[in-house]
Amino acid sequence: MELDGVRLSVADLRGAPPLLPWKEFAKWIGMGEDEQIVWGWIRNGYLPRYKIGTHVMVNVALLNRQLLEQEVLL
């Protein structure tokens, strides 16, 4: 999966918790300085999210599944 020139793969998500706060996810994938780009990906539906109260989390488990399915199709 490629988002604005950043390539995410299943290997990048290995060992990840099922949910991560979106800012922590941005740091984890090396986009900490550009965290607003990650927020845009979430807002536009490119990254799966899960909301707990007022907290927006990236659904890493679902993202991992989507990446696996995408690799099978390639």
N, C-alpha and C positions, 0 to 999 in steps of 0.2 A: 504494500500500500504506500503510495507516495502522496504527501501533502505539502504543497508549497516548497518542493525541492528536498524535503526531509523524507527519507525512506524508512518505514517501519516494517520489521519482519517478526516472525514468530521467535526467532533467536533473541531479539531485543526484549521480548516480554518474558523470557525464561526466568523463573523464580519470583515473579511478581505476585503481590497480593491480589485478590479478586477485585478490590476497589481501592482507588487512590484518590485523595483530594486532588482536584485538577491542577493546583499549583505545584504539588509534589510530583504529579505525573509530568508536568512540564520540565521540572528539574531533572527528573529521572531519565527522560529521553534527550537531555542536553539542550533544552529550549528554555532554561530558567531565565535567561536575559530577555527572551522573546515570549514570555508567558502569555501575552495578549494574543499572540498568533494562535496558541493552543486554545484559548478561550473562544476565539473565532471559529476554530474547527468544531468545538463543542456546540456553539450557538448555531452553526450551519448544519449540524447533524453528521459531520464526518467522523466524529468520535462518539461512541455510545456513552451515555451518561446515566447516572442514577442519583436522584436527589433525596437527601435525608434531611428533613427540616429545611434549613436555609443553606445547607452545605451541598455543593455540587461535586460529585465524585465521577471519575472516569471508570467505567465498567471494563476493567482490564480483562476479566475473564471472557466477556462477550467479544471484545476486540481481538483477543487471541483466537477465539473460534472463527471469527470472520476472516482473519488472516490465514488460518489453516485451510478454510474452504476456498479462499482465493488462490492459494498455492496449488491446491488439487486441480483447480480449473485451468491453470496455466500449463 
